[in-house]
Amino acid sequence: MPSTPSAPPPPAETNDFRRVLAGEGISNFGSMLSRLALPWLATLALDATPLQMALLLVADVAAGAAGALFLGTLVDRLAKRSVMIGADIARAGVLGGLALLALTPWLSIWLLAAAAALTGLLSMAFELARSAWVAQSVAATRLPVRNAQLSAMGSASETVAFALGGWLYQLLGAVLALAVDALSYLLSAACLWGVKGGRDRTTPPDPSAATAASAPAARRGYLDETLSGIAVIRATPQLRALATLEILLAVAGSIAGTSYMIYVARDLGFGTGTLGLIFASGGLGALAGAALAPRLGRRVGSGNAMTIGLVLGALGTLCIPLAPGATLVGAALLVAHQVVGDGGMTMFDVHDRTLRQTVVAPDMLARVDGGLRSLGRLATLVGALGGGALATAYGARLAIVVMVVLLALAAAVAHHRLRHQR
């Protein structure tokens, strides 16, 4: 990563990026609404059991784990703008279809699980294409700033979606809430319509990854191209480090998914209204982390910035088990987790994304990125099962302590293997 600020971007790049940034915000808003609407539909309209609710989660994660690797090759072959627009339109169609089914007696938990899996795959395709488009269209010197802007937009749209999602469902009902969700994807596609394909990055990939960055001269079989992404990860020290971090963070995140809400709502006794305000503070931390990430990278290098982000993530998470209960001190500690932890993890994410884009040739980025994401999704399944068993046997507090240890281990790995990465 460069140590000096980049030159002003050309107007064409700026205009295209603004469209992608708007599409990212609107699309992420739709994704967050989907994550709320589908479980609520299952709970309130279908009276789903806990096992059926688990099916929704497993369908999404398993589809992502199986599909990310193979989607990467497809995204590498196609125009990135077309993939993003197609994913948005397809997600709108899936949710619009669910809205119509919600008016009939035919809606079932199995159809919801299929919709969760399909929207998860389409969201993965959108994210892979967006990252590859940025790598192809933005000069390497401007990647940290552009990725920070994307992270800030994603954090802002996520906060708005969580704040409005419940009210939309409560005031409009399942059908209209799903229709609003589908409309958000169509608006995202409209934003992306004028974006160019973009293959004008002026700075080549990191020379230390020359072997990994070489794209095949001739079109090979689909499976061979897919496996070539795994070969790139195995051959590149930086990507091997990122794969290790992807696994550790996925396991930590899945443990949080099984234990955090139980701990803060049931064990500590916070009400849902208070928790909503606490969760909203995470958006402020993420926005601060996105703003600080580029300048921190210029000052200390991207590898050290990633380590600092993970250390902040671990320290923020440590505040959770230290909370004494539903008190002012407990609330302050949970807010500290949201602000410090989310800010640190956003700083890490910005430089993680940038490192992938600079180490790997743009024509191979999606399949490499897909390989890393597949590892993370598989680790998520393992972590969810292990975290659930751990929290059941020893309590949610201990499970969260294990999450802190995993984040600290990730920070140690980043320091040991990436500290010299500029």
Number of C-alpha atoms within 10 A of each C-alpha: 21 16 16 10 12 14 9 8 13 9 9 13 17 15 15 21 22 17 19 26 24 20 27 26 23 25 30 24 26 30 23 19 26 24 18 16 22 21 22 18 22 20 16 10 14 15 13 17 12 9 8 17 18 13 18 22 18 18 20 21 23 19 21 28 26 18 23 29 24 22 25 27 27 19 25 23 16 12 16 26 23 19 21 29 22 16 25 29 21 19 29 25 18 17 27 20 16 23 21 15 15 18 11 9 7 9 18 15 22 13 14 21 23 18 22 26 22 20 26 25 24 24 22 22 27 25 21 26 28 22 21 29 28 25 27 22 22 23 20 23 20 18 25 26 21 21 23 25 20 22 24 25 23 24 24 20 22 22 20 16 22 18 15 13 21 16 12 19 20 11 10 14 12 21 21 16 23 29 19 20 27 28 21 25 28 24 19 26 27 17 20 24 17 13 20 18 15 19 15 12 16 12 11 15 22 17 12 12 19 14 12 25 22 15 16 11 6 6 10 11 9 13 10 11 22 24 17 21 26 18 14 23 21 15 14 19 16 20 25 16 18 23 21 17 24 22 23 22 23 24 27 25 21 23 29 24 16 23 23 21 15 17 22 24 16 12 16 18 13 18 12 11 8 12 17 12 13 20 18 19 20 24 23 20 25 27 23 19 28 30 19 18 27 27 18 18 23 17 15 17 21 31 25 24 31 31 25 21 27 31 24 25 27 26 19 24 26 23 21 25 22 14 19 14 17 16 13 11 13 20 22 15 22 27 23 22 26 26 26 28 28 28 29 30 26 29 33 28 21 29 28 21 18 24 23 23 26 23 21 30 23 25 21 26 30 35 29 31 28 29 29 26 25 25 20 24 25 18 22 28 20 16 25 23 14 17 28 20 15 20 20 13 11 10 16 26 20 16 27 26 19 18 25 24 16 21 27 20 18 26 23 16 18 24 19 14 15 22 17 12 18 17
